[in-house]
Amino acid sequence: MKKQKTKNIKTLTELIDQKYGKRGTKKREKWEKGFKKFKLSVQL
């Protein structure tokens, strides 16, 4: 059985930072606000 090498493993935070920018940026804040609404609607 061959071993698979794992390359370029990123955390969820790193992926979000890459797509929406660091915390505090306008694009990231807009995304987080929308995510909170989504999160609340799923929990209900």
CHARMM internal coordinates of N, CA and C (Angstrom, degrees):
IC EDIT
DIST 1 N 1 CA 1.4428
DIST 1 CA 1 C 1.5291
ANGL 1 N 1 CA 1 C 109.16
DIST 1 C 2 N 1.3237
ANGL 1 CA 1 C 2 N 116.27
DIHE 1 N 1 CA 1 C 2 N 127.89
DIST 2 N 2 CA 1.4571
ANGL 1 C 2 N 2 CA 120.22
DIHE 1 CA 1 C 2 N 2 CA -178.40
DIST 2 CA 2 C 1.5216
ANGL 2 N 2 CA 2 C 110.71
DIHE 1 C 2 N 2 CA 2 C -81.28
DIST 2 C 3 N 1.3007
ANGL 2 CA 2 C 3 N 114.73
DIHE 2 N 2 CA 2 C 3 N 144.23
DIST 3 N 3 CA 1.4601
ANGL 2 C 3 N 3 CA 119.90
DIHE 2 CA 2 C 3 N 3 CA 174.59
DIST 3 CA 3 C 1.5141
ANGL 3 N 3 CA 3 C 108.72
DIHE 2 C 3 N 3 CA 3 C -83.33
DIST 3 C 4 N 1.3008
ANGL 3 CA 3 C 4 N 116.40
DIHE 3 N 3 CA 3 C 4 N 135.08
DIST 4 N 4 CA 1.4542
ANGL 3 C 4 N 4 CA 120.47
DIHE 3 CA 3 C 4 N 4 CA 176.35
DIST 4 CA 4 C 1.5150
ANGL 4 N 4 CA 4 C 108.62
DIHE 3 C 4 N 4 CA 4 C -91.90
DIST 4 C 5 N 1.3076
ANGL 4 CA 4 C 5 N 115.39
DIHE 4 N 4 CA 4 C 5 N 131.63
DIST 5 N 5 CA 1.4590
ANGL 4 C 5 N 5 CA 119.56
DIHE 4 CA 4 C 5 N 5 CA 176.85
DIST 5 CA 5 C 1.5170
ANGL 5 N 5 CA 5 C 108.48
DIHE 4 C 5 N 5 CA 5 C -86.75
DIST 5 C 6 N 1.3010
ANGL 5 CA 5 C 6 N 115.78
DIHE 5 N 5 CA 5 C 6 N 133.86
DIST 6 N 6 CA 1.4617
ANGL 5 C 6 N 6 CA 120.07
DIHE 5 CA 5 C 6 N 6 CA 178.23
DIST 6 CA 6 C 1.5165
ANGL 6 N 6 CA 6 C 107.74
DIHE 5 C 6 N 6 CA 6 C -98.62
DIST 6 C 7 N 1.3172
ANGL 6 CA 6 C 7 N 114.91
DIHE 6 N 6 CA 6 C 7 N 123.47
DIST 7 N 7 CA 1.4581
ANGL 6 C 7 N 7 CA 121.02
DIHE 6 CA 6 C 7 N 7 CA 179.85
DIST 7 CA 7 C 1.5165
ANGL 7 N 7 CA 7 C 108.81
DIHE 6 C 7 N 7 CA 7 C -122.98
DIST 7 C 8 N 1.2943
ANGL 7 CA 7 C 8 N 114.39
DIHE 7 N 7 CA 7 C 8 N 150.37
DIST 8 N 8 CA 1.4599
ANGL 7 C 8 N 8 CA 121.32
DIHE 7 CA 7 C 8 N 8 CA 173.24
DIST 8 CA 8 C 1.5218
ANGL 8 N 8 CA 8 C 113.29
DIHE 7 C 8 N 8 CA 8 C 54.46
DIST 8 C 9 N 1.3010
ANGL 8 CA 8 C 9 N 117.42
DIHE 8 N 8 CA 8 C 9 N 43.01
DIST 9 N 9 CA 1.4653
ANGL 8 C 9 N 9 CA 120.53
DIHE 8 CA 8 C 9 N 9 CA 175.82
DIST 9 CA 9 C 1.5229
ANGL 9 N 9 CA 9 C 108.21
DIHE 8 C 9 N 9 CA 9 C -76.25
DIST 9 C 10 N 1.3276
ANGL 9 CA 9 C 10 N 115.84
DIHE 9 N 9 CA 9 C 10 N 128.22
DIST 10 N 10 CA 1.4616
ANGL 9 C 10 N 10 CA 121.36
DIHE 9 CA 9 C 10 N 10 CA -179.75
DIST 10 CA 10 C 1.5183
ANGL 10 N 10 CA 10 C 109.50
DIHE 9 C 10 N 10 CA 10 C -124.53
DIST 10 C 11 N 1.3126
ANGL 10 CA 10 C 11 N 115.35
DIHE 10 N 10 CA 10 C 11 N 148.68
DIST 11 N 11 CA 1.4543
ANGL 10 C 11 N 11 CA 120.43
DIHE 10 CA 10 C 11 N 11 CA 176.09
DIST 11 CA 11 C 1.5254
ANGL 11 N 11 CA 11 C 109.05
DIHE 10 C 11 N 11 CA 11 C -79.49
DIST 11 C 12 N 1.3186
ANGL 11 CA 11 C 12 N 116.47
DIHE 11 N 11 CA 11 C 12 N 165.73
DIST 12 N 12 CA 1.4583
ANGL 11 C 12 N 12 CA 121.08
DIHE 11 CA 11 C 12 N 12 CA 177.45
DIST 12 CA 12 C 1.5239
ANGL 12 N 12 CA 12 C 110.55
DIHE 11 C 12 N 12 CA 12 C -59.67
DIST 12 C 13 N 1.3068
ANGL 12 CA 12 C 13 N 117.24
DIHE 12 N 12 CA 12 C 13 N -40.30
DIST 13 N 13 CA 1.4633
ANGL 12 C 13 N 13 CA 121.64
DIHE 12 CA 12 C 13 N 13 CA 179.52
DIST 13 CA 13 C 1.5208
ANGL 13 N 13 CA 13 C 110.74
DIHE 12 C 13 N 13 CA 13 C -62.27
DIST 13 C 14 N 1.3257
ANGL 13 CA 13 C 14 N 117.25
DIHE 13 N 13 CA 13 C 14 N -41.93
DIST 14 N 14 CA 1.4595
ANGL 13 C 14 N 14 CA 120.99
DIHE 13 CA 13 C 14 N 14 CA 178.65
DIST 14 CA 14 C 1.5303
ANGL 14 N 14 CA 14 C 111.38
DIHE 13 C 14 N 14 CA 14 C -63.81
DIST 14 C 15 N 1.3222
ANGL 14 CA 14 C 15 N 117.23
DIHE 14 N 14 CA 14 C 15 N -39.85
DIST 15 N 15 CA 1.4538
ANGL 14 C 15 N 15 CA 120.80
DIHE 14 CA 14 C 15 N 15 CA 178.55
DIST 15 CA 15 C 1.5309
ANGL 15 N 15 CA 15 C 111.53
DIHE 14 C 15 N 15 CA 15 C -65.27
DIST 15 C 16 N 1.3371
ANGL 15 CA 15 C 16 N 116.22
DIHE 15 N 15 CA 15 C 16 N -42.74
DIST 16 N 16 CA 1.4606
ANGL 15 C 16 N 16 CA 120.79
DIHE 15 CA 15 C 16 N 16 CA 178.72
DIST 16 CA 16 C 1.5286
ANGL 16 N 16 CA 16 C 110.18
DIHE 15 C 16 N 16 CA 16 C -65.87
DIST 16 C 17 N 1.3369
ANGL 16 CA 16 C 17 N 116.92
DIHE 16 N 16 CA 16 C 17 N -42.18
DIST 17 N 17 CA 1.4696
ANGL 16 C 17 N 17 CA 120.87
DIHE 16 CA 16 C 17 N 17 CA 177.18
DIST 17 CA 17 C 1.5293
ANGL 17 N 17 CA 17 C 110.65
DIHE 16 C 17 N 17 CA 17 C -58.94
DIST 17 C 18 N 1.3168
ANGL 17 CA 17 C 18 N 116.27
DIHE 17 N 17 CA 17 C 18 N -41.12
DIST 18 N 18 CA 1.4515
ANGL 17 C 18 N 18 CA 120.99
DIHE 17 CA 17 C 18 N 18 CA -178.41
DIST 18 CA 18 C 1.5340
ANGL 18 N 18 CA 18 C 111.00
DIHE 17 C 18 N 18 CA 18 C -66.07
DIST 18 C 19 N 1.3263
ANGL 18 CA 18 C 19 N 117.05
DIHE 18 N 18 CA 18 C 19 N -41.46
DIST 19 N 19 CA 1.4648
ANGL 18 C 19 N 19 CA 120.46
DIHE 18 CA 18 C 19 N 19 CA -176.07
DIST 19 CA 19 C 1.5244
ANGL 19 N 19 CA 19 C 112.77
DIHE 18 C 19 N 19 CA 19 C -82.58
DIST 19 C 20 N 1.3395
ANGL 19 CA 19 C 20 N 118.21
DIHE 19 N 19 CA 19 C 20 N -40.99
DIST 20 N 20 CA 1.4676
ANGL 19 C 20 N 20 CA 121.81
DIHE 19 CA 19 C 20 N 20 CA -172.89
DIST 20 CA 20 C 1.5214
ANGL 20 N 20 CA 20 C 114.22
DIHE 19 C 20 N 20 CA 20 C -112.58
DIST 20 C 21 N 1.3143
ANGL 20 CA 20 C 21 N 118.51
DIHE 20 N 20 CA 20 C 21 N -3.34
DIST 21 N 21 CA 1.4591
ANGL 20 C 21 N 21 CA 121.81
DIHE 20 CA 20 C 21 N 21 CA -179.61
DIST 21 CA 21 C 1.5228
ANGL 21 N 21 CA 21 C 111.83
DIHE 20 C 21 N 21 CA 21 C 91.41
DIST 21 C 22 N 1.3057
ANGL 21 CA 21 C 22 N 114.64
DIHE 21 N 21 CA 21 C 22 N 173.89
DIST 22 N 22 CA 1.4664
ANGL 21 C 22 N 22 CA 120.91
DIHE 21 CA 21 C 22 N 22 CA -179.66
DIST 22 CA 22 C 1.5097
ANGL 22 N 22 CA 22 C 110.50
DIHE 21 C 22 N 22 CA 22 C -71.93
DIST 22 C 23 N 1.3367
ANGL 22 CA 22 C 23 N 116.28
DIHE 22 N 22 CA 22 C 23 N 160.67
DIST 23 N 23 CA 1.4635
ANGL 22 C 23 N 23 CA 121.18
DIHE 22 CA 22 C 23 N 23 CA 177.04
DIST 23 CA 23 C 1.5170
ANGL 23 N 23 CA 23 C 109.55
DIHE 22 C 23 N 23 CA 23 C -59.22
DIST 23 C 24 N 1.3237
ANGL 23 CA 23 C 24 N 115.12
DIHE 23 N 23 CA 23 C 24 N 139.12
DIST 24 N 24 CA 1.4553
ANGL 23 C 24 N 24 CA 120.79
DIHE 23 CA 23 C 24 N 24 CA 179.58
DIST 24 CA 24 C 1.5160
ANGL 24 N 24 CA 24 C 112.88
DIHE 23 C 24 N 24 CA 24 C 102.35
DIST 24 C 25 N 1.3246
ANGL 24 CA 24 C 25 N 118.04
DIHE 24 N 24 CA 24 C 25 N -16.78
DIST 25 N 25 CA 1.4594
ANGL 24 C 25 N 25 CA 120.12
DIHE 24 CA 24 C 25 N 25 CA 177.20
DIST 25 CA 25 C 1.5293
ANGL 25 N 25 CA 25 C 109.11
DIHE 24 C 25 N 25 CA 25 C -79.81
DIST 25 C 26 N 1.3253
ANGL 25 CA 25 C 26 N 116.41
DIHE 25 N 25 CA 25 C 26 N 155.61
DIST 26 N 26 CA 1.4617
ANGL 25 C 26 N 26 CA 120.60
DIHE 25 CA 25 C 26 N 26 CA -177.03
DIST 26 CA 26 C 1.5223
ANGL 26 N 26 CA 26 C 111.88
DIHE 25 C 26 N 26 CA 26 C -60.47
DIST 26 C 27 N 1.3225
ANGL 26 CA 26 C 27 N 116.56
DIHE 26 N 26 CA 26 C 27 N -44.01
DIST 27 N 27 CA 1.4667
ANGL 26 C 27 N 27 CA 120.52
DIHE 26 CA 26 C 27 N 27 CA -178.07
DIST 27 CA 27 C 1.5287
ANGL 27 N 27 CA 27 C 110.63
DIHE 26 C 27 N 27 CA 27 C -63.49
DIST 27 C 28 N 1.3275
ANGL 27 CA 27 C 28 N 117.20
DIHE 27 N 27 CA 27 C 28 N -40.74
DIST 28 N 28 CA 1.4730
ANGL 27 C 28 N 28 CA 121.58
DIHE 27 CA 27 C 28 N 28 CA -179.69
DIST 28 CA 28 C 1.5210
ANGL 28 N 28 CA 28 C 110.88
DIHE 27 C 28 N 28 CA 28 C -68.59
DIST 28 C 29 N 1.3296
ANGL 28 CA 28 C 29 N 117.09
DIHE 28 N 28 CA 28 C 29 N -42.23
DIST 29 N 29 CA 1.4657
ANGL 28 C 29 N 29 CA 121.02
DIHE 28 CA 28 C 29 N 29 CA 179.65
DIST 29 CA 29 C 1.5245
ANGL 29 N 29 CA 29 C 110.62
DIHE 28 C 29 N 29 CA 29 C -62.55
DIST 29 C 30 N 1.3363
ANGL 29 CA 29 C 30 N 116.88
DIHE 29 N 29 CA 29 C 30 N -40.67
DIST 30 N 30 CA 1.4587
ANGL 29 C 30 N 30 CA 121.01
DIHE 29 CA 29 C 30 N 30 CA 178.24
DIST 30 CA 30 C 1.5296
ANGL 30 N 30 CA 30 C 109.99
DIHE 29 C 30 N 30 CA 30 C -62.83
DIST 30 C 31 N 1.3203
ANGL 30 CA 30 C 31 N 117.42
DIHE 30 N 30 CA 30 C 31 N -42.25
DIST 31 N 31 CA 1.4620
ANGL 30 C 31 N 31 CA 121.86
DIHE 30 CA 30 C 31 N 31 CA 179.23
DIST 31 CA 31 C 1.5309
ANGL 31 N 31 CA 31 C 110.78
DIHE 30 C 31 N 31 CA 31 C -64.63
DIST 31 C 32 N 1.3299
ANGL 31 CA 31 C 32 N 116.94
DIHE 31 N 31 CA 31 C 32 N -45.04
DIST 32 N 32 CA 1.4670
ANGL 31 C 32 N 32 CA 120.59
DIHE 31 CA 31 C 32 N 32 CA -179.19
DIST 32 CA 32 C 1.5330
ANGL 32 N 32 CA 32 C 111.42
DIHE 31 C 32 N 32 CA 32 C -63.72
DIST 32 C 33 N 1.3255
ANGL 32 CA 32 C 33 N 117.54
DIHE 32 N 32 CA 32 C 33 N -38.08
DIST 33 N 33 CA 1.4601
ANGL 32 C 33 N 33 CA 120.72
DIHE 32 CA 32 C 33 N 33 CA 178.56
DIST 33 CA 33 C 1.5320
ANGL 33 N 33 CA 33 C 109.71
DIHE 32 C 33 N 33 CA 33 C -63.60
DIST 33 C 34 N 1.3235
ANGL 33 CA 33 C 34 N 116.77
DIHE 33 N 33 CA 33 C 34 N -43.82
DIST 34 N 34 CA 1.4607
ANGL 33 C 34 N 34 CA 121.15
DIHE 33 CA 33 C 34 N 34 CA 177.84
DIST 34 CA 34 C 1.5146
ANGL 34 N 34 CA 34 C 111.81
DIHE 33 C 34 N 34 CA 34 C -65.98
DIST 34 C 35 N 1.3244
ANGL 34 CA 34 C 35 N 117.45
DIHE 34 N 34 CA 34 C 35 N -36.07
DIST 35 N 35 CA 1.4563
ANGL 34 C 35 N 35 CA 121.43
DIHE 34 CA 34 C 35 N 35 CA 178.97
DIST 35 CA 35 C 1.5201
ANGL 35 N 35 CA 35 C 110.97
DIHE 34 C 35 N 35 CA 35 C -66.63
DIST 35 C 36 N 1.3224
ANGL 35 CA 35 C 36 N 117.34
DIHE 35 N 35 CA 35 C 36 N -39.11
DIST 36 N 36 CA 1.4676
ANGL 35 C 36 N 36 CA 120.38
DIHE 35 CA 35 C 36 N 36 CA 178.48
DIST 36 CA 36 C 1.5176
ANGL 36 N 36 CA 36 C 110.70
DIHE 35 C 36 N 36 CA 36 C -60.75
DIST 36 C 37 N 1.3430
ANGL 36 CA 36 C 37 N 116.81
DIHE 36 N 36 CA 36 C 37 N -41.99
DIST 37 N 37 CA 1.4629
ANGL 36 C 37 N 37 CA 120.30
DIHE 36 CA 36 C 37 N 37 CA 178.64
DIST 37 CA 37 C 1.5197
ANGL 37 N 37 CA 37 C 110.16
DIHE 36 C 37 N 37 CA 37 C -63.16
DIST 37 C 38 N 1.3240
ANGL 37 CA 37 C 38 N 116.58
DIHE 37 N 37 CA 37 C 38 N -42.95
DIST 38 N 38 CA 1.4579
ANGL 37 C 38 N 38 CA 121.35
DIHE 37 CA 37 C 38 N 38 CA 179.29
DIST 38 CA 38 C 1.5268
ANGL 38 N 38 CA 38 C 110.52
DIHE 37 C 38 N 38 CA 38 C -63.52
DIST 38 C 39 N 1.3140
ANGL 38 CA 38 C 39 N 116.58
DIHE 38 N 38 CA 38 C 39 N -45.39
DIST 39 N 39 CA 1.4568
ANGL 38 C 39 N 39 CA 122.62
DIHE 38 CA 38 C 39 N 39 CA -178.91
DIST 39 CA 39 C 1.5303
ANGL 39 N 39 CA 39 C 110.86
DIHE 38 C 39 N 39 CA 39 C -60.38
DIST 39 C 40 N 1.3352
ANGL 39 CA 39 C 40 N 116.89
DIHE 39 N 39 CA 39 C 40 N -42.69
DIST 40 N 40 CA 1.4614
ANGL 39 C 40 N 40 CA 120.95
DIHE 39 CA 39 C 40 N 40 CA 179.52
DIST 40 CA 40 C 1.5181
ANGL 40 N 40 CA 40 C 111.16
DIHE 39 C 40 N 40 CA 40 C -66.42
DIST 40 C 41 N 1.3235
ANGL 40 CA 40 C 41 N 117.60
DIHE 40 N 40 CA 40 C 41 N -40.15
DIST 41 N 41 CA 1.4682
ANGL 40 C 41 N 41 CA 120.17
DIHE 40 CA 40 C 41 N 41 CA -178.16
DIST 41 CA 41 C 1.5227
ANGL 41 N 41 CA 41 C 111.40
DIHE 40 C 41 N 41 CA 41 C -69.04
DIST 41 C 42 N 1.3181
ANGL 41 CA 41 C 42 N 117.72
DIHE 41 N 41 CA 41 C 42 N -31.86
DIST 42 N 42 CA 1.4605
ANGL 41 C 42 N 42 CA 121.23
DIHE 41 CA 41 C 42 N 42 CA 179.20
DIST 42 CA 42 C 1.5230
ANGL 42 N 42 CA 42 C 110.57
DIHE 41 C 42 N 42 CA 42 C -71.40
DIST 42 C 43 N 1.3223
ANGL 42 CA 42 C 43 N 117.63
DIHE 42 N 42 CA 42 C 43 N -36.27
DIST 43 N 43 CA 1.4559
ANGL 42 C 43 N 43 CA 121.64
DIHE 42 CA 42 C 43 N 43 CA -177.26
DIST 43 CA 43 C 1.5264
ANGL 43 N 43 CA 43 C 112.90
DIHE 42 C 43 N 43 CA 43 C -73.01
DIST 43 C 44 N 1.3151
ANGL 43 CA 43 C 44 N 117.16
DIHE 43 N 43 CA 43 C 44 N -24.74
DIST 44 N 44 CA 1.4623
ANGL 43 C 44 N 44 CA 120.17
DIHE 43 CA 43 C 44 N 44 CA -178.13
DIST 44 CA 44 C 1.4555
ANGL 44 N 44 CA 44 C 109.43
DIHE 43 C 44 N 44 CA 44 C -74.02
END
COOR INIT
IC SEED 1 N 1 CA 1 C
IC BUILD
